[in-house]
Amino acid sequence: MNKQGKIVVLSAPSGCGKSTIIGRLLQEPDALPLQFSVSATNRSPRPGETDGVSYHFLSTEQFRDAVRAGEFIEWEEVYPGRYYGTLRSEIDSKIAAGHNVVLDVDVKGALSVKRIYGPQALTLFIQPPSVQELRRRLEARATDAPEVIDQRVGKAEYELSFAPQFDESVVNDHLDTAVEEARTIITNHLNS
């Protein structure tokens, strides 16, 4: 019988470098043995996206049916009428086959995964050095209007209040250091 895989869940406010850290952990020469969880959405595929690889593309009706049937370990209506979530079957099939899975989800989704999988799941919160530094980073991106930055900072302050409920936190003050801290925490979890 295969040893069950483990689950690693990363969450962070927008602009904290979570996606960059995950990318580094999965793509560097000493990449961690993790498979990225493919999320489900009810939006249409964009050019170049493949069902089951980029996302599991569901109709709005299919997504809502799956929610009612309890098939998601976490889901959210990110924008009015636009849903994203993680299918339990996506995680269960990978860990049953002995693969370790990494999820990139919001704070509430991360805590939901932890409630379902308990010690099999590690929740790791990526924090900015400060809210002021997060604002500076978002402004430096120059991709959002000032009112959007204000919204993101406000949401970040709310999300930061969840950090104590996570198993571990890493402050992303310097990217290389944050990647190595995350690598150590995740490696310890995978080897436990």
LUMZA-668009 format. One line per field, with one value per residue: residue in three letters; x, y, z of N, C-alpha, C in turn. Coordinates in nm, 2 decimals, padded with zeros to 4 digits, m for minus. Atoms other than C-alpha are relative to their C-alpha. Example, Ala and Ser with C-alpha at 12.3 -4.5 7.8 and 13.67 -1.06 7.14 Angstrom:
code = [ALA_SER];
nx = [00.09_m00.09];
ny = [m00.12_m00.11];
nz = [00.00_00.00];
cax = [01.23_01.37];
cay = [m00.45_m00.11];
caz = [00.78_00.71];
cx = [00.09_m00.08];
cy = [00.12_00.11];
cz = [00.00_00.08];
This chain:
code = [MET_ASN_LYS_GLN_GLY_LYS_ILE_VAL_VAL_LEU_SER_ALA_PRO_SER_GLY_CYS_GLY_LYS_SER_THR_ILE_ILE_GLY_ARG_LEU_LEU_GLN_GLU_PRO_ASP_ALA_LEU_PRO_LEU_GLN_PHE_SER_VAL_SER_ALA_THR_ASN_ARG_SER_PRO_ARG_PRO_GLY_GLU_THR_ASP_GLY_VAL_SER_TYR_HIS_PHE_LEU_SER_THR_GLU_GLN_PHE_ARG_ASP_ALA_VAL_ARG_ALA_GLY_GLU_PHE_ILE_GLU_TRP_GLU_GLU_VAL_TYR_PRO_GLY_ARG_TYR_TYR_GLY_THR_LEU_ARG_SER_GLU_ILE_ASP_SER_LYS_ILE_ALA_ALA_GLY_HIS_ASN_VAL_VAL_LEU_ASP_VAL_ASP_VAL_LYS_GLY_ALA_LEU_SER_VAL_LYS_ARG_ILE_TYR_GLY_PRO_GLN_ALA_LEU_THR_LEU_PHE_ILE_GLN_PRO_PRO_SER_VAL_GLN_GLU_LEU_ARG_ARG_ARG_LEU_GLU_ALA_ARG_ALA_THR_ASP_ALA_PRO_GLU_VAL_ILE_ASP_GLN_ARG_VAL_GLY_LYS_ALA_GLU_TYR_GLU_LEU_SER_PHE_ALA_PRO_GLN_PHE_ASP_GLU_SER_VAL_VAL_ASN_ASP_HIS_LEU_ASP_THR_ALA_VAL_GLU_GLU_ALA_ARG_THR_ILE_ILE_THR_ASN_HIS_LEU_ASN_SER];
nx = [00.08_m00.08_00.01_00.08_m00.07_00.03_00.06_m00.06_00.09_m00.06_00.09_m00.06_00.07_m00.04_m00.12_m00.10_m00.10_00.04_m00.01_m00.14_m00.06_00.04_m00.07_m00.15_00.00_00.03_m00.08_m00.15_m00.06_00.03_00.14_00.07_00.09_00.14_00.08_00.09_00.14_00.07_00.13_00.12_00.06_00.11_m00.03_m00.03_m00.14_m00.07_m00.09_m00.11_00.03_00.05_00.08_m00.07_m00.14_00.00_00.11_00.12_00.10_00.13_00.10_00.05_00.09_m00.09_m00.07_00.10_00.04_m00.12_00.00_00.11_m00.03_m00.11_m00.12_m00.11_m00.05_00.02_00.04_00.03_00.05_m00.10_00.07_00.14_00.02_m00.13_m00.03_m00.12_00.00_m00.08_00.08_m00.06_m00.05_m00.13_m00.09_00.01_m00.06_m00.14_m00.06_00.01_m00.11_m00.13_m00.06_00.02_00.07_m00.01_00.12_m00.02_00.14_00.02_m00.01_00.12_m00.01_m00.11_00.05_00.09_m00.08_m00.06_00.11_00.04_m00.11_m00.07_m00.15_m00.05_m00.01_m00.08_00.04_m00.12_00.05_m00.11_00.03_m00.09_m00.07_00.10_00.11_m00.05_m00.08_00.10_00.05_m00.11_m00.01_00.12_m00.02_m00.11_00.04_00.06_00.10_00.13_00.03_m00.01_00.11_m00.02_m00.11_00.06_00.08_m00.08_m00.07_00.10_00.02_m00.12_00.00_00.10_m00.06_m00.11_00.06_00.01_m00.14_m00.02_00.07_m00.08_m00.10_m00.13_00.00_m00.13_00.01_m00.07_m00.07_m00.10_00.06_m00.09_00.01_00.13_00.01_m00.07_00.08_00.11_m00.06_m00.04_00.13_00.07_m00.08_00.02_00.13_00.01_m00.08_00.05];
ny = [m00.12_m00.13_m00.09_m00.12_m00.13_m00.11_m00.12_m00.13_m00.10_m00.13_m00.12_m00.13_m00.11_m00.03_m00.08_00.05_00.09_00.14_00.07_00.00_00.09_00.13_00.03_00.03_00.13_00.10_00.00_m00.01_00.13_00.09_m00.02_00.09_00.09_m00.05_m00.02_m00.11_00.03_m00.07_m00.05_00.00_m00.14_00.00_m00.09_00.06_00.01_m00.11_00.07_00.07_00.07_00.13_00.05_00.10_m00.04_m00.14_00.00_00.08_m00.09_00.05_m00.10_m00.05_00.10_00.11_m00.05_m00.01_00.13_00.05_m00.06_00.06_00.15_00.00_00.05_m00.09_m00.02_m00.14_m00.07_m00.14_m00.08_m00.10_m00.12_00.04_00.10_00.06_00.09_00.08_00.09_00.12_00.13_00.10_00.11_m00.04_00.02_00.14_00.10_m00.02_00.05_00.15_00.06_m00.03_m00.12_m00.12_m00.10_m00.13_m00.08_m00.14_m00.04_m00.11_00.04_00.08_00.13_00.07_00.05_00.11_00.12_00.05_00.07_00.13_00.09_00.00_m00.01_00.04_m00.12_m00.11_m00.14_m00.09_m00.14_m00.09_m00.14_m00.11_m00.05_m00.09_m00.05_m00.11_00.05_00.07_m00.11_m00.04_00.10_m00.01_m00.12_00.01_00.08_m00.09_00.07_m00.02_m00.13_m00.02_00.05_00.15_00.02_m00.02_00.12_00.11_m00.02_00.02_00.15_00.06_m00.02_00.10_00.13_00.01_00.04_00.15_00.06_00.08_00.12_00.09_00.08_m00.07_m00.13_m00.05_m00.14_m00.02_m00.13_00.02_00.11_00.13_00.05_00.05_00.12_00.10_00.02_00.08_00.13_00.08_00.03_00.10_00.12_00.06_00.05_00.11_00.10_00.04];
nz = [00.00_00.01_m00.11_00.04_00.02_m00.09_00.06_m00.04_00.04_m00.02_00.01_m00.03_00.07_00.13_00.01_m00.09_00.07_m00.02_00.13_00.03_m00.09_00.05_00.13_m00.03_m00.07_00.10_00.12_m00.01_00.02_m00.12_m00.02_m00.09_00.06_m00.02_00.12_m00.02_00.01_00.11_m00.05_00.09_00.02_00.10_00.12_00.13_00.02_00.08_00.10_m00.05_m00.12_00.02_m00.11_m00.08_m00.02_m00.05_m00.09_00.04_00.05_m00.02_00.02_m00.13_m00.05_m00.05_m00.12_m00.11_m00.04_m00.07_m00.14_m00.07_m00.02_m00.09_00.07_m00.02_m00.13_m00.02_00.12_m00.03_00.11_00.00_00.06_00.02_00.10_00.04_m00.11_00.00_m00.11_00.00_m00.01_m00.09_00.08_00.05_m00.11_m00.05_00.10_00.00_m00.13_m00.01_00.09_m00.07_00.04_m00.08_00.08_m00.05_00.04_m00.01_m00.03_m00.09_m00.14_m00.04_00.07_m00.07_m00.13_00.03_00.03_m00.12_m00.08_00.06_00.01_m00.13_00.00_00.14_00.07_m00.06_00.05_00.00_00.03_00.04_m00.04_00.04_m00.11_m00.07_00.09_00.08_00.11_00.10_00.09_00.09_00.11_00.09_00.08_00.09_00.11_00.09_00.08_m00.06_m00.03_m00.14_m00.08_00.00_m00.10_m00.13_m00.03_m00.03_m00.13_m00.10_00.00_m00.06_m00.15_m00.05_00.01_m00.10_m00.13_m00.01_m00.01_m00.12_00.02_00.09_m00.06_00.01_00.08_00.05_00.04_00.13_00.00_00.11_00.07_m00.02_m00.13_m00.02_00.07_m00.08_m00.12_00.04_00.04_m00.12_m00.06_00.08_00.00_m00.14_00.00_00.09_m00.06_m00.13];
cax = [00.00_00.13_00.21_m00.05_00.08_00.07_m00.09_00.07_m00.15_00.00_m00.20_m00.12_m00.26_m00.23_00.12_00.31_00.49_00.30_00.28_00.65_00.75_00.54_00.69_01.05_00.97_00.84_01.08_01.43_01.68_01.61_01.24_01.02_00.82_00.49_00.22_00.01_m00.36_m00.57_m00.86_m01.21_m01.38_m01.70_m01.52_m01.46_m01.11_m00.87_m00.66_m00.40_m00.57_m00.65_m00.93_m00.78_m00.44_m00.50_m00.84_m01.13_m01.37_m01.73_m02.05_m02.21_m02.48_m02.21_m02.02_m02.33_m02.43_m02.08_m02.11_m02.45_m02.31_m02.02_m01.76_m01.54_m01.30_m01.31_m01.47_m01.54_m01.74_m01.44_m01.64_m02.02_m02.11_m01.74_m01.66_m01.33_m01.27_m01.08_m01.25_m01.20_m01.15_m00.85_m00.68_m00.79_m00.68_m00.33_m00.26_m00.40_m00.14_00.13_00.18_00.22_00.00_00.04_m00.26_m00.26_m00.59_m00.73_m00.71_m01.06_m01.00_m00.67_m00.84_m01.11_m00.85_m00.69_m01.03_m01.09_m00.74_m00.60_m00.22_m00.19_m00.22_00.03_m00.10_00.17_00.09_00.32_00.32_00.45_00.71_00.44_00.12_00.31_00.56_00.27_00.12_00.46_00.49_00.14_00.21_00.54_00.37_00.18_m00.10_m00.38_m00.56_m00.52_m00.87_m00.79_m00.47_m00.67_m00.91_m00.63_m00.45_m00.78_m00.84_m00.48_m00.52_m00.83_m00.64_m00.34_m00.58_m00.60_m00.22_m00.23_m00.46_m00.20_00.05_00.35_00.42_00.70_00.76_00.86_01.10_01.37_01.25_01.55_01.53_01.15_01.18_01.44_01.23_00.93_01.14_01.26_00.90_00.75_01.04_00.99_00.62_00.67_00.92_00.71];
cay = [00.00_00.35_00.59_00.88_01.21_01.53_01.86_02.21_02.51_02.86_03.18_03.54_03.88_04.00_04.14_03.93_03.70_03.38_03.28_03.37_03.16_02.86_02.89_02.89_02.59_02.39_02.49_02.53_02.24_02.12_02.15_02.00_01.69_01.87_01.86_02.18_02.14_02.23_02.45_02.45_02.76_02.84_03.09_03.01_02.88_03.15_03.08_02.82_02.69_02.32_02.16_01.96_02.12_02.50_02.46_02.22_02.42_02.37_02.54_02.76_02.49_02.22_02.43_02.50_02.14_02.04_02.29_02.15_01.79_01.89_01.81_02.11_02.14_02.51_02.75_03.12_03.35_03.57_03.82_03.83_03.51_03.40_03.09_02.92_02.62_02.30_01.97_01.72_01.45_01.65_01.63_01.28_01.11_01.27_01.20_00.84_00.78_00.90_01.24_01.56_01.85_02.22_02.46_02.83_02.95_03.24_03.24_03.10_02.82_02.73_02.70_02.48_02.25_02.22_02.14_01.86_01.71_01.79_01.72_01.58_01.94_02.22_02.58_02.83_03.21_03.44_03.79_04.12_04.29_04.55_04.69_05.00_04.79_04.59_04.92_05.03_04.70_04.73_05.09_04.99_04.73_05.01_04.78_04.90_05.23_05.40_05.30_04.93_04.95_05.09_04.79_04.54_04.69_04.69_04.32_04.24_04.39_04.17_03.86_03.93_03.88_03.51_03.45_03.32_03.04_02.90_02.63_02.85_03.20_03.34_03.71_03.79_04.07_03.93_03.68_03.43_03.41_03.37_03.09_02.91_02.95_02.81_02.52_02.42_02.44_02.24_01.98_01.92_01.87_01.63_01.43_01.41];
caz = [00.00_m00.09_00.18_00.17_00.04_00.24_00.17_00.18_00.17_00.11_00.17_00.17_00.10_m00.26_m00.33_m00.07_m00.32_m00.25_m00.62_m00.67_m00.37_m00.49_m00.84_m00.70_m00.47_m00.77_m01.04_m00.89_m00.95_m00.59_m00.63_m00.36_m00.44_m00.47_m00.73_m00.78_m00.72_m01.02_m00.91_m01.06_m01.20_m01.39_m01.62_m01.98_m02.08_m02.21_m02.52_m02.44_m02.13_m02.11_m01.90_m01.62_m01.65_m01.62_m01.44_m01.42_m01.63_m01.51_m01.61_m01.34_m01.30_m01.26_m01.01_m00.80_m00.81_m00.69_m00.40_m00.30_m00.32_m00.09_m00.35_m00.27_00.02_m00.03_m00.28_m00.31_m00.53_m00.61_m00.82_m00.86_m01.05_m01.08_m00.87_m00.79_m00.57_m00.49_m00.56_m00.29_m00.56_m00.70_m00.36_m00.25_m00.58_m00.56_m00.19_m00.22_m00.50_m00.25_m00.41_m00.21_m00.31_m00.28_m00.29_m00.34_m00.17_00.03_00.41_00.47_00.21_00.39_00.72_00.56_00.42_00.76_00.93_00.68_00.66_01.01_01.06_00.70_00.59_00.66_00.65_00.57_00.58_00.38_00.54_00.42_00.64_00.72_00.57_00.46_00.27_00.11_m00.01_m00.15_m00.34_m00.48_m00.59_m00.74_m00.96_m01.12_m01.23_m01.01_m00.96_m00.62_m00.50_m00.60_m00.40_m00.10_m00.13_m00.15_00.15_00.35_00.25_00.35_00.70_00.74_00.61_00.84_01.13_01.04_01.05_01.41_01.30_01.05_01.14_01.03_00.90_00.69_00.65_00.29_00.36_00.12_m00.14_m00.12_00.25_00.25_m00.01_00.20_00.52_00.34_00.19_00.54_00.69_00.41_00.40_00.78_00.72_00.43_00.63_00.95];
cx = [00.09_m00.02_m00.08_00.09_m00.05_m00.05_00.07_m00.08_00.07_m00.11_00.07_m00.08_00.06_00.13_00.11_00.10_m00.03_00.02_00.15_00.07_m00.04_00.07_00.15_00.01_m00.02_00.09_00.15_00.05_m00.03_m00.14_m00.06_m00.09_m00.15_m00.07_m00.10_m00.14_m00.06_m00.14_m00.11_m00.05_m00.12_00.03_00.04_00.16_00.05_00.08_00.12_m00.03_m00.07_m00.08_00.08_00.14_00.00_m00.11_m00.09_m00.11_m00.14_m00.10_m00.05_m00.09_00.08_00.07_m00.09_m00.05_00.11_00.00_m00.11_00.03_00.12_00.13_00.12_00.05_00.01_m00.04_m00.04_m00.06_00.09_m00.05_m00.14_m00.02_00.12_00.05_00.14_00.00_00.09_m00.08_00.07_00.06_00.14_00.11_00.01_00.07_00.16_00.06_m00.02_00.10_00.13_00.06_m00.03_m00.06_00.02_m00.12_00.03_m00.15_00.00_00.00_m00.11_00.01_00.11_m00.05_m00.10_00.07_00.06_m00.11_m00.03_00.12_00.09_00.15_00.06_00.02_00.08_m00.05_00.11_m00.05_00.12_m00.05_00.09_00.08_m00.08_m00.10_00.05_00.09_m00.09_m00.05_00.11_00.02_m00.11_00.01_00.11_m00.03_m00.07_m00.11_m00.14_m00.02_00.01_m00.11_00.01_00.10_m00.06_m00.08_00.09_00.07_m00.10_m00.03_00.12_00.00_m00.10_00.06_00.11_m00.06_m00.01_00.13_00.02_m00.06_00.07_00.10_00.13_m00.02_00.14_m00.02_00.09_00.06_00.11_m00.04_00.08_m00.01_m00.14_m00.02_00.07_m00.07_m00.12_00.04_00.02_m00.13_m00.07_00.08_m00.03_m00.14_m00.01_00.07_m00.05_m00.08];
cy = [00.12_00.08_00.12_00.12_00.10_00.12_00.13_00.11_00.14_00.10_00.12_00.11_00.03_00.09_m00.05_m00.10_m00.14_m00.08_m00.02_m00.11_m00.15_m00.04_m00.04_m00.14_m00.12_m00.01_00.00_m00.15_m00.09_00.02_m00.10_m00.09_00.03_00.01_00.12_m00.05_00.08_00.04_m00.01_00.14_m00.02_00.10_m00.08_m00.01_00.12_m00.07_m00.06_m00.08_m00.13_m00.05_m00.11_00.03_00.15_00.01_m00.12_00.10_m00.06_00.11_00.06_m00.10_m00.11_00.04_00.01_m00.13_m00.07_00.06_m00.07_m00.14_m00.01_m00.05_00.09_00.00_00.14_00.06_00.14_00.06_00.13_00.14_m00.04_m00.10_m00.08_m00.09_m00.07_m00.09_m00.12_m00.12_m00.10_m00.12_00.03_m00.03_m00.14_m00.09_00.02_m00.05_m00.15_m00.07_00.03_00.13_00.11_00.11_00.13_00.08_00.14_00.06_00.12_m00.06_m00.09_m00.14_m00.08_m00.06_m00.11_m00.13_m00.06_m00.07_m00.14_m00.10_m00.01_00.01_m00.04_00.13_00.10_00.13_00.09_00.14_00.08_00.15_00.10_00.05_00.10_00.04_00.11_m00.05_m00.07_00.11_00.05_m00.10_00.01_00.13_m00.01_m00.09_00.08_m00.07_00.03_00.15_00.02_m00.06_m00.16_m00.04_00.01_m00.13_m00.12_00.01_m00.02_m00.15_m00.07_00.02_m00.10_m00.14_m00.02_m00.04_m00.15_m00.07_m00.09_m00.14_m00.10_m00.07_00.08_00.13_00.03_00.14_00.01_00.14_00.00_m00.14_m00.13_m00.05_m00.06_m00.14_m00.11_m00.04_m00.09_m00.14_m00.08_m00.04_m00.12_m00.14_m00.07_m00.06_m00.13_m00.12_m00.05_m00.12];
cz = [00.00_00.13_m00.05_m00.02_00.10_m00.08_00.06_m00.06_00.03_m00.02_00.03_m00.06_m00.14_00.01_00.10_m00.06_00.01_m00.13_m00.04_00.08_m00.04_m00.13_00.03_00.07_m00.10_m00.12_00.02_m00.01_00.12_00.04_00.10_m00.07_00.02_m00.14_00.02_m00.02_m00.11_00.05_m00.11_m00.01_m00.10_m00.11_m00.12_m00.01_m00.08_m00.11_00.06_00.12_m00.03_00.12_00.07_00.02_00.05_00.11_m00.03_m00.03_00.02_m00.04_00.14_00.06_00.06_00.13_00.12_00.05_00.09_00.14_00.08_00.04_00.10_m00.06_00.01_00.14_00.03_m00.13_00.04_m00.13_00.00_m00.05_m00.02_m00.12_m00.04_00.12_m00.03_00.12_m00.02_00.02_00.09_m00.08_m00.06_00.11_00.04_m00.10_00.01_00.13_00.01_m00.08_00.06_m00.04_00.10_m00.08_00.06_m00.06_00.03_00.02_00.10_00.15_00.05_m00.06_00.07_00.13_m00.02_m00.03_00.13_00.09_m00.06_00.01_00.13_m00.02_m00.14_m00.08_00.08_m00.05_00.02_m00.05_m00.04_00.03_m00.06_00.13_00.09_m00.10_m00.08_m00.11_m00.11_m00.09_m00.09_m00.11_m00.10_m00.09_m00.10_m00.12_m00.11_m00.09_00.05_00.03_00.15_00.09_00.00_00.10_00.14_00.04_00.03_00.13_00.11_00.01_00.07_00.15_00.06_00.00_00.10_00.13_00.02_00.02_00.12_m00.01_m00.09_00.08_00.01_m00.08_m00.05_m00.04_m00.12_00.00_m00.12_m00.06_00.02_00.14_00.03_m00.07_00.08_00.13_m00.03_m00.04_00.13_00.07_m00.07_00.00_00.13_00.00_m00.09_00.06_00.14_00.00];
